[in-house]
Amino acid sequence: LYGQSKKLIICDLDNTLWGGVIGDDGIDNIKLGGIDPVGESFKLFQQELHRLSNRGVILAICSKNSEPIALEMIEQHPEMILRKKDFSSIRINWNDKAANVVEIVKELNLGLQSVVFLDDNPSERDRIKQALPEIYVPDLPVDVTQYPIFISQLDCFETPAITLEDRKRTDWFKQEQKRESIKLNAGSLEEWLHSLEIKLTPHKLDKLLLTRAVQLMNKTNQFNMATRRFTIEEYWSWSELPNNHAILFEVEDKFGNAGYTGLISVSSDDGGQAEIHDFVMSCRVMGKGIEEAMLYLVTKHFLPHNIKATYVKTEKNKPFYDFISKKYRDASKNNELNLGEIFLPHHILLKECSF
């Protein structure tokens, strides 16, 4: 409810996902599955990670290894449950693991507080604990046969509900890699944004969208103007009050549909005043002009009302502050936003809705 659920597992390979050292032992001698109790434990451990992935927890690899050899193991070993496609980010090299972890988190646009780091090596765990204290680094059991029970009992991934957006999260990050590859070849940022063919569809809140709306409110920390938290019942009651409005935004582009990844809630009165209470967006779609398109639609709808909004600072929502500081922060009124004339980015197709 308070947005503290972990979203990303970064795991080692040797003696973490399988038994043995792939570079030394080779595929034929790795312990994974079979009738061996140790091998079977590693397979069950992978099954538990796969179960978490199906619930929306993102998986990534951080391993000191030869990449071709490690990927051959992942793709070719018949007992592997997790394949390359199940991981949203992969760092297999001989670099410092803390540096690799920072790269992974940056690539996936998440906060360090969202990460769980799994590694059988105590010295590597200590390195992450020292360098990146915001990351949760549990000590894996010495007895590897306890790995499946250990991961199944971790309670840091719990959420009030699991939505379609959760189940498709890994697919979205795979699509994001395709977007980034196009970005590298684009002549300019504007050219790249136009090539994505972004469509933004607003939806008035209803009972079918309520669970996702509350999830966005409670799980989003970085791009969150006020960081208000609600139960499903509380937010529905708020939205049902006269002159209160909640709008969810569905994002899609030529690579796929990201689902409902943005929300703005507004109240208005008959005296020409309106206030934006919540401005929330998933970090998955940040930085593509979608933020401005959301704001454009809401301000356009409520004009000529005098529209007010106030940024409430937290330890984690600096990305929202960075966004509003460039164009919309009213320096003379503390953290009140200056919502004057807002333009729709040219590269976004915005579909109208009545609310």
Buried (B, 14 or more C-beta within 10 A) or exposed (E): BEBEBBBBBBBBBBBBBBBBBBEEBEBEEBBBBEEEEBBBBBBBBBBBBBEBBEEBBBBBBBBBBBBEBBBEBBEEBEBBBBEEEBBBBBBBBEEEBBEBBBBBBEBBBBBBBBBBBBBBBEEBBEBBBEBBEEBBBBEBBEEBBBBBEBBBEBEBBEBEEEBEBBBBBBBBBBBBEEBEEBBEEBEEEEEBBBBBEBBBBBBEBEEEBBBBBBBBBBBBBBBBBBBBBBEBEEBBEBBEEEEBBBBBBBBBBEBBBBBBBBBBBBBBEEEEEBBBBBBBBBBBBBEBBBBBBBBBBBBEBBEEBEBBBBBEEBEBBBBBBEBBEEBBBBEEEEBBBBBEEBEBBEBBEBEEBEE
